[in-house]
Amino acid sequence: MITAAIIARDEERNIVPCLQTLAWADERLVLDGGSVDRTVALCRAMPGVHVAEREFDNFACQRNAAMGLAENDWILFVDADERVTPELAAEARAVVASPQRDGYMVPRFNCILGKVMRHTGWYPDYQLRLLDRRHGRYVESVPVHEIAELDCGEPGHLREHLLHYNYQTLTQFFRKQERYTDFEARQLLRAGKVRWRSLLSMPAREFVRRYWTLQGYRDGGHGLLLSALMAYFTFRRYWKCLS
């Protein structure tokens, strides 16, 4: 038995199509983090969708809270801007029927500004999204780009992909990245890893990592643009720590 869980906030554009791709699950759970749009109303209007509300603090805590609300032990986490293909649904059912691990990494195709990325750090973009809550939990000291710890240690890997429509416009990209840098800056401050020289060295390192090491040049103009943008938001992260 699998619970497909979504943590959401202000996702009225995405939530219904996402839930429609999860109709195969034994339970569909949405944990809303304080939406001011129609997200909650749309979810409650869909038959068989369990809706709960919890004030958002960070992503890891929200995922752990969703696991506590689920009816089933196996949880498949899906973001509202992601879609589960029939092939991924079938593979998830198969591994849960005879699990060899406490959790499984799921690869993602990321569609950014109209292009499916194959490099630049956005592929295969494995995410630990299918896990047994009896043997796994998200680390709450890591508030963004969260990490799950499993009793068994290493997770397994699925073959089928999530489809991630994460950034359709530059405005959306900037808004979400600014939000991420708020969390990341607080995390850096707690770790005490902030130096003035990082304002220049870390953005430069991030550009080289994205564009050369992760072969962003193979994604053409998208790879160049996104490498530069990720370098800029690395600067923003350290600027927020030092300002």
Secondary structure, DSSP 8 states (H G I E B T S, - for coil): -EEEEEEESS-TTTHHHHHHTTTTSSEEEEEES--SSSHHHHHHTSTTEEEEE-----HHHHHHHHHHH-SSSEEEE--TTEEE-HHHHHHHHHHHHS-SSSEEEE-EEEEETTEE-SSTT-SS--EEEEEETTSEEE-TT--SS--EEETTSS-EE-SS-EEEEEESSHHHHHHHHHHHHHHHHHHHHHHT---TTHHHHHHHHHHHIIIIIT-GGGGHHHHHHHHHHHHHHHHHHHHHHH-
